[in-house]
Amino acid sequence: YMRYGERLRKARNFRDWTKAQLAEQSTVSQSLISQLETSTTATGSEYTNRLARALDISPDWLADEIGEMVPIYYQTTDPKIIAVARVMEP
């Protein structure tokens, strides 16, 4: 299990961004990003969605390590596949 700050750093490094780049993209200060990454107790709470959106990662993964960091989405225009997917959704 990774701490919040470890997940944040992993996602930032995955994008090959500096803290300054993440700060610019997320409108979260660079100093706060540093604090979140090094804290042993940080949860990110109100910043999680902004950071996840900027990094294009799952907010659930960033917040609680649920699911994958980068969710896989499939797109299709094939009506047969769409029909099967709709049946499977519930």
N, C-alpha and C positions, 0 to 999 in steps of 0.2 A: 504494500500500500504506500502510495506517495502522498506527501503533504501537498497542500494547495500550492504553495510556492514552488515546489518541485515540478508540479504539473504545469504551472504558468511558465516556468523557465524552459521546460521541455517543448512546449508549444511555440514559444518565442524562437527557440533555437531551430525548431522544425521549419519555421518560416524564414530562418536565417535573418532575423531582425535584431537590431540593437534595442536597448531599452528606450532610446530616444525615438526610434521609428515606431515602436509600439505606443509610446506616449502620444505621438502625433496622430496616429490612426485611431486611437481609442478615446482621446481626450481625457486620459487619466495621467496624472503627473508622473514624470520619470522617477521622482523620489519615492512616490507611493508604490510604483512598480518594483523598485528596489526593495522597499520594505516588505512588500507581499512575497517576493521571491526568497527573502532570507529569513522571514519569520517562521517560527516553529508552531505558531498558534493561529496564523492568519486564515481567514475563510473567504475573504474577498467580497462576500455578500453583495453589496450594492454595485460593485464594480464588475462582477462576474459576467453579466450579459454584455456589457460594453467591450470587455477584453475578448470574450469569446467571439463576438461579432467581428471585431477588428481582425482577429487571428483566423477567422473562418473555421472555427472548431466547435465542437459540441459544448454548450454551457453546462449540461449535465455531467460531462466528463470533467470539465474544469472544476466544477463545484464539488462533486462527490465521487469522481472516478467511475461513473456509471456509463456503460457502453464504450464506444470507441472515441478516440480523440477526434478523428476526422470521419464522420459518418459517410457511408457509401449510399449514394442515391442513384437510382436507375431511372432513365427516362425512355419512353417509347411512344410511338404513334400507332403501333399495331393494335387494332381494336380487339383482337382475340386475347392478347396479353392483358390489355386494360380490363376487359371483362373478368378474366380470372383473378386479377389483382383486387378488383372491387369485391368479388365474392369472398376473398381471403381476408380483407381488411378487418372485419369485426372479430 
